[in-house]
């Protein structure tokens, strides 16, 4: 117990000190955008409103998400038009004082400590650990019972404590892992109402909108990514998805340019480097295949499959790798290998995604049966 309170005091001190320092530095002021930039922003916002209307009419975005993104874009449009009409050399608001800063930073922290004193139990293991332990005692797979139950419990608690942004953040992240995009959109909507600058919520909202559209980078997702880029210009996600959007529009050259620039500026130990490098390799390989003869194309696919098989032997939990391997096997006509790759993929994805994989396996097996029958007849003849 004493160790818990020692750690709590240290973390509280850091949480108070660092934001105060950063906020104090932020008092130096900000630059105003030029008239040209404001005009471009106004035009962009108007285009996004039209695109959102199109997405709603096509059924790519639900009504709640549409209203949220439209309201966000409308606020940006109104602010940009107001700034365009205002005197750019207007008076700045007075800098916030140290006492006010302390109250702003310490207030939520002290409230959190108070809630924990009333409800928390530092002497017990974390809730996920307790769930895993109970599942093992009952002879069940902990992963199969842990997350869905925790998600429902967390969603229920947030209905009575909607002010907990950290709770909405956790709910969004966990629901995204489970493939429950509607719940992610609900969680990020509620969280962003209370913390519109939260980077994690903005990213999770964008990725949920992309997942809901079947992997397509939609205008609604671009809005969330643009908000993220304004708050954290060096975040890799907006640039990665900008490249993916270009690729989906048929502009592979621009997509590769964006991704190569992103990789050249990335630290060597960045956890997302490998993912983007694989995308670059895949797109460049597809470009080369389009220019090759059928025989050369088949040889290139086999070489790519061999590299992918070798990598998956080292990293067997790479779900996207198994998905690409299954597609490659299908291109080569090796349906049984494709089925085995999909079966492996099924063990790595959330429960909500497994039914789609089951349908794909059944479809492949249905196609494979007539083919086997024809081969058997040919052999008998």
C-alpha positions as CSV (number, residue, x, y, z in Angstrom):
1,X,0.0,0.0,0.0
2,X,2.8,2.4,0.9
3,X,4.5,1.8,-2.4
4,X,1.3,2.7,-4.2
5,X,1.0,6.0,-2.5
6,X,4.7,6.8,-3.1
7,X,4.2,6.2,-6.8
8,X,0.9,8.2,-6.7
9,X,2.7,11.2,-5.2
10,X,5.5,11.1,-7.7
11,X,3.1,10.9,-10.6
12,X,1.0,13.7,-9.2
13,X,4.0,15.9,-8.9
14,X,5.1,15.2,-12.5
15,X,1.5,15.7,-13.8
16,X,1.4,19.1,-12.1
17,X,4.9,20.3,-12.9
18,X,5.2,19.4,-16.6
19,X,1.9,20.9,-17.8
20,X,2.5,24.1,-15.9
21,X,5.9,24.5,-17.6
22,X,4.5,23.7,-21.0
23,X,1.5,26.0,-20.5
24,X,3.6,28.8,-19.3
25,X,5.7,28.6,-22.4
26,X,2.6,28.7,-24.5
27,X,1.8,32.2,-23.1
28,X,4.3,33.6,-25.6
29,X,1.4,34.0,-28.1
30,X,0.6,32.6,-31.5
31,X,0.8,33.7,-35.1
32,X,-2.3,34.6,-37.2
33,X,-2.9,32.9,-40.5
34,X,-2.7,34.9,-43.7
35,X,-5.7,35.9,-45.7
36,X,-4.8,33.4,-48.4
37,X,-4.7,30.6,-45.8
38,X,-8.0,31.6,-44.4
39,X,-9.6,31.6,-47.8
40,X,-8.2,28.1,-48.5
41,X,-9.5,26.8,-45.2
42,X,-13.0,28.2,-45.9
43,X,-13.1,26.5,-49.3
44,X,-11.8,23.3,-47.9
45,X,-14.5,23.3,-45.1
46,X,-17.2,23.9,-47.7
47,X,-15.9,21.0,-49.8
48,X,-15.9,18.7,-46.8
49,X,-19.5,19.6,-46.0
50,X,-20.5,18.6,-49.5
51,X,-18.5,15.3,-49.2
52,X,-20.1,14.5,-45.9
53,X,-23.5,14.9,-47.4
54,X,-22.5,12.5,-50.2
55,X,-21.2,9.9,-47.7
56,X,-24.5,10.0,-45.8
57,X,-26.5,9.6,-48.9
58,X,-24.3,6.6,-49.9
59,X,-24.7,5.0,-46.4
60,X,-21.0,5.2,-45.6
61,X,-21.5,7.1,-42.4
62,X,-24.3,6.9,-39.8
63,X,-26.5,9.8,-38.8
64,X,-24.8,10.4,-35.5
65,X,-21.3,10.4,-37.0
66,X,-22.5,12.7,-39.8
67,X,-24.0,15.2,-37.4
68,X,-20.8,15.2,-35.3
69,X,-18.5,15.7,-38.3
70,X,-20.8,18.3,-39.9
71,X,-20.9,20.3,-36.6
72,X,-17.1,20.2,-36.3
73,X,-16.6,21.3,-39.9
74,X,-19.2,24.0,-39.5
75,X,-17.5,25.4,-36.4
76,X,-14.2,25.5,-38.3
77,X,-15.9,27.3,-41.2
78,X,-17.6,29.9,-39.0
79,X,-14.3,30.5,-37.1
80,X,-12.4,30.9,-40.4
81,X,-15.0,33.3,-41.9
82,X,-15.0,35.3,-38.7
83,X,-11.2,35.5,-38.7
84,X,-11.2,36.6,-42.3
85,X,-13.5,39.6,-41.4
86,X,-11.7,40.5,-38.1
87,X,-8.8,42.8,-37.7
88,X,-5.7,40.5,-37.7
89,X,-4.0,42.8,-35.2
90,X,-6.7,42.4,-32.6
91,X,-6.0,42.3,-28.9
92,X,-4.8,39.0,-27.4
93,X,-6.5,37.6,-24.3
94,X,-4.6,38.2,-21.1
95,X,-2.2,35.4,-20.2
96,X,-3.5,32.9,-17.7
97,X,-2.0,33.3,-14.2
98,X,-0.1,30.7,-12.3
99,X,-2.8,30.2,-9.7
100,X,-5.4,29.6,-12.4
101,X,-3.1,27.2,-14.2
102,X,-2.6,25.3,-11.0
103,X,-6.3,24.9,-10.5
104,X,-6.9,23.9,-14.1
105,X,-4.2,21.2,-13.9
106,X,-4.6,20.0,-10.3
107,X,-8.4,20.1,-10.2
108,X,-9.1,17.0,-12.4
109,X,-6.2,15.2,-10.8
110,X,-7.5,15.8,-7.3
111,X,-11.0,14.8,-8.3
112,X,-9.5,11.6,-9.7
113,X,-7.7,10.8,-6.5
114,X,-10.9,11.4,-4.6
115,X,-12.8,9.0,-6.8
116,X,-10.1,6.4,-6.4
117,X,-10.1,6.8,-2.6
118,X,-13.8,6.1,-2.7
119,X,-13.9,3.3,-5.2
120,X,-10.3,2.0,-5.9
121,X,-8.5,-0.9,-4.3
122,X,-4.7,-0.6,-4.8
123,X,-4.2,-3.8,-2.9
124,X,-6.0,-5.8,-5.6
125,X,-4.6,-6.8,-9.0
126,X,-5.9,-4.9,-12.0
127,X,-9.3,-5.8,-13.3
128,X,-8.0,-7.5,-16.5
129,X,-5.6,-9.6,-14.4
130,X,-8.6,-10.8,-12.2
131,X,-10.6,-11.6,-15.3
132,X,-7.8,-13.6,-16.8
133,X,-7.2,-15.5,-13.5
134,X,-11.0,-16.4,-13.2
135,X,-11.1,-17.5,-16.9
136,X,-8.1,-19.8,-16.4
137,X,-9.7,-21.3,-13.3
138,X,-12.8,-22.1,-15.4
139,X,-10.7,-23.6,-18.2
140,X,-11.5,-20.9,-20.7
141,X,-9.4,-18.8,-23.1
142,X,-8.9,-15.5,-21.2
143,X,-8.9,-13.5,-24.4
144,X,-12.3,-14.9,-25.4
145,X,-14.0,-13.7,-22.2
146,X,-12.0,-10.7,-21.1
147,X,-12.5,-7.9,-23.6
148,X,-16.2,-8.2,-24.5
149,X,-17.2,-8.3,-20.9
150,X,-14.9,-5.4,-20.0
151,X,-16.2,-3.3,-22.8
152,X,-19.8,-3.8,-21.7
153,X,-18.9,-3.0,-18.1
154,X,-16.9,0.1,-19.1
155,X,-19.7,1.4,-21.3
156,X,-22.2,0.9,-18.5
157,X,-20.0,2.8,-16.0
158,X,-19.4,5.7,-18.5
159,X,-23.2,6.3,-18.7
160,X,-23.0,7.3,-15.0
161,X,-19.6,9.0,-15.3
162,X,-19.5,10.5,-18.8
163,X,-17.0,13.1,-17.7
164,X,-14.2,10.5,-17.6
165,X,-12.3,11.2,-20.9
166,X,-9.8,8.5,-20.0
167,X,-12.7,6.0,-19.8
168,X,-14.0,7.0,-23.3
169,X,-10.5,6.7,-24.6
170,X,-10.1,3.2,-23.2
171,X,-13.5,2.2,-24.5
172,X,-12.7,3.4,-28.0
173,X,-9.4,1.6,-28.1
174,X,-10.8,-1.7,-26.8
175,X,-13.8,-1.6,-29.1
176,X,-11.6,-0.9,-32.1
177,X,-9.6,-4.0,-31.2
178,X,-12.8,-5.9,-31.2
179,X,-13.9,-4.5,-34.5
180,X,-17.0,-2.8,-33.0
181,X,-16.8,0.4,-35.1
182,X,-20.2,1.8,-34.0
183,X,-19.1,1.7,-30.4
184,X,-15.8,3.3,-31.2
185,X,-17.6,6.1,-33.0
186,X,-19.9,6.6,-30.0
187,X,-17.0,6.6,-27.5
188,X,-14.9,9.0,-29.5
189,X,-17.9,11.3,-30.0
190,X,-18.5,11.4,-26.3
191,X,-14.9,11.8,-25.5
192,X,-14.2,14.6,-28.0
193,X,-17.2,16.5,-26.6
194,X,-15.2,16.8,-23.4
195,X,-11.7,16.9,-24.8
196,X,-11.8,18.1,-28.5
197,X,-8.0,18.2,-28.6
198,X,-7.4,14.6,-27.6
199,X,-5.0,13.1,-30.1
200,X,-5.8,9.4,-29.3
201,X,-9.5,9.9,-29.7
202,X,-9.1,11.7,-33.0
203,X,-6.9,8.9,-34.4
204,X,-9.3,6.1,-33.1
205,X,-12.3,8.0,-34.7
206,X,-10.5,8.2,-38.0
207,X,-9.5,4.5,-38.0
208,X,-13.1,3.5,-37.0
209,X,-14.5,5.5,-39.9
210,X,-12.0,3.9,-42.3
211,X,-12.9,0.4,-41.0
212,X,-16.6,1.1,-41.2
213,X,-16.1,2.0,-44.9
214,X,-14.3,-1.2,-45.6
215,X,-10.9,0.2,-45.5
216,X,-11.6,3.3,-47.7
217,X,-10.2,6.6,-46.4
218,X,-13.4,8.7,-46.4
219,X,-13.9,12.5,-46.1
220,X,-15.1,12.1,-42.5
221,X,-11.9,10.2,-41.7
222,X,-9.8,12.9,-43.3
223,X,-11.5,15.5,-41.1
224,X,-10.5,13.7,-38.0
225,X,-7.0,13.2,-39.3
226,X,-6.7,16.9,-40.2
227,X,-7.7,17.8,-36.6
228,X,-5.0,15.4,-35.4
229,X,-2.4,16.9,-37.7
230,X,-3.2,20.4,-36.5
231,X,-2.6,19.4,-32.9
232,X,0.4,17.2,-33.6
233,X,2.1,18.1,-36.9
234,X,4.7,15.3,-36.7
235,X,2.2,12.5,-36.1
236,X,2.7,9.8,-38.8
237,X,-1.0,8.7,-39.1
238,X,-2.3,11.7,-41.1
239,X,0.5,11.4,-43.7
240,X,0.1,7.6,-43.9
241,X,-3.6,7.8,-44.5
242,X,-3.1,10.7,-47.0
243,X,-0.9,8.3,-49.0
244,X,-3.4,5.5,-48.7
245,X,-6.2,7.8,-50.0
246,X,-4.0,8.7,-53.0
247,X,-3.4,5.1,-53.6
248,X,-7.2,4.3,-53.5
249,X,-7.7,7.1,-56.0
250,X,-5.3,5.5,-58.4
251,X,-2.4,7.8,-57.8
252,X,0.3,5.3,-56.7
253,X,3.2,7.6,-57.5
254,X,2.0,10.3,-55.1
255,X,1.2,7.7,-52.4
256,X,4.7,6.3,-52.7
257,X,6.2,9.8,-52.5
258,X,4.3,10.6,-49.3
259,X,5.3,7.2,-47.7
260,X,9.0,7.5,-48.8
261,X,9.2,11.0,-47.2
262,X,7.5,9.7,-44.1
263,X,10.0,6.8,-43.8
264,X,13.0,9.0,-44.5
265,X,12.0,11.3,-41.6
266,X,11.1,8.5,-39.2
267,X,13.4,7.3,-36.3
268,X,14.9,3.9,-37.0
269,X,13.1,2.4,-33.9
270,X,9.6,3.9,-34.8
271,X,7.1,1.0,-34.2
272,X,5.2,1.9,-37.4
273,X,8.2,1.8,-39.8
274,X,7.8,-1.8,-40.8
275,X,4.1,-1.4,-41.6
276,X,4.7,1.5,-44.0
277,X,7.8,-0.2,-45.5
278,X,5.7,-3.3,-46.3
279,X,3.0,-1.1,-47.9
280,X,5.7,0.6,-50.0
281,X,7.1,-2.8,-51.0
282,X,3.7,-4.1,-51.9
283,X,2.8,-1.1,-54.1
284,X,6.1,-1.1,-55.9
285,X,5.8,-4.9,-56.5
286,X,2.3,-4.4,-57.9
287,X,3.6,-1.6,-60.2
288,X,6.3,-3.9,-61.5
289,X,3.8,-6.7,-62.0
290,X,1.6,-4.5,-64.2
291,X,4.5,-4.0,-66.6
292,X,5.7,-7.7,-66.6
293,X,4.7,-10.6,-68.8
294,X,2.3,-13.2,-67.4
295,X,5.2,-15.6,-66.8
296,X,7.3,-13.0,-65.1
297,X,4.3,-11.8,-63.1
298,X,3.7,-15.3,-61.7
299,X,7.4,-15.6,-60.8
300,X,7.2,-12.3,-59.0
301,X,4.2,-13.4,-57.0
302,X,5.9,-16.6,-56.0
303,X,9.0,-14.7,-54.9
304,X,6.8,-12.3,-52.9
305,X,4.9,-15.3,-51.3
306,X,8.2,-16.9,-50.4
307,X,9.4,-13.7,-48.6
308,X,6.0,-13.4,-46.9
309,X,6.1,-17.0,-45.7
310,X,9.6,-16.5,-44.3
311,X,8.6,-13.3,-42.5
312,X,5.5,-15.0,-41.0
313,X,7.7,-17.9,-39.7
314,X,9.5,-15.2,-37.7
315,X,6.4,-13.2,-36.8
316,X,3.5,-15.7,-36.7
317,X,1.1,-13.2,-35.1
318,X,1.1,-10.7,-38.0
319,X,-2.6,-10.8,-39.0
320,X,-2.2,-8.5,-42.0
321,X,0.6,-10.7,-43.2
322,X,-1.6,-13.8,-43.1
323,X,-4.3,-11.9,-44.9
324,X,-1.9,-10.9,-47.7
325,X,-0.6,-14.5,-47.9
326,X,-4.1,-15.9,-48.3
327,X,-4.8,-13.4,-51.2
328,X,-1.5,-14.3,-52.9
329,X,-2.3,-18.1,-52.7
330,X,-5.7,-17.4,-54.3
331,X,-4.0,-15.5,-57.2
332,X,-1.7,-18.6,-57.7
333,X,-4.7,-20.9,-57.5
334,X,-3.5,-22.6,-54.4
335,X,-6.8,-22.7,-52.6
336,X,-6.0,-25.1,-49.8
337,X,-3.0,-23.0,-48.8
338,X,-5.3,-20.0,-48.9
339,X,-7.7,-21.7,-46.6
340,X,-5.0,-22.6,-44.1
341,X,-3.7,-19.0,-44.1
342,X,-7.3,-17.8,-43.4
343,X,-7.7,-20.3,-40.6
344,X,-4.5,-19.0,-39.1
345,X,-5.8,-15.4,-39.6
346,X,-9.0,-16.3,-37.8
347,X,-7.2,-17.1,-34.6
348,X,-5.6,-13.6,-34.6
349,X,-8.5,-11.3,-35.2
350,X,-11.3,-10.1,-32.8
351,X,-14.4,-12.3,-32.5
352,X,-16.5,-9.8,-34.5
353,X,-14.3,-10.3,-37.6
354,X,-14.3,-14.1,-37.6
355,X,-17.7,-14.6,-39.3
356,X,-16.5,-12.7,-42.4
357,X,-13.4,-15.0,-42.5
358,X,-15.6,-18.1,-42.1
359,X,-17.7,-16.9,-45.1
360,X,-14.6,-16.4,-47.2
361,X,-13.3,-19.9,-46.3
362,X,-16.7,-21.4,-47.2
363,X,-16.7,-19.5,-50.5
364,X,-13.2,-20.8,-51.4
365,X,-14.0,-24.4,-50.5
366,X,-17.2,-24.2,-52.6
367,X,-15.2,-23.1,-55.6
368,X,-12.6,-25.7,-54.9
369,X,-15.0,-28.7,-54.9
370,X,-16.1,-28.5,-58.6
371,X,-12.5,-28.0,-59.6
372,X,-11.5,-31.2,-57.8
373,X,-14.4,-33.0,-59.5
374,X,-13.2,-31.9,-62.9
375,X,-9.7,-33.1,-62.3
376,X,-10.9,-36.4,-61.1
377,X,-13.0,-36.9,-64.2
378,X,-10.0,-36.0,-66.4
379,X,-7.9,-38.6,-64.6
380,X,-10.5,-41.3,-65.1
381,X,-10.7,-40.6,-68.8
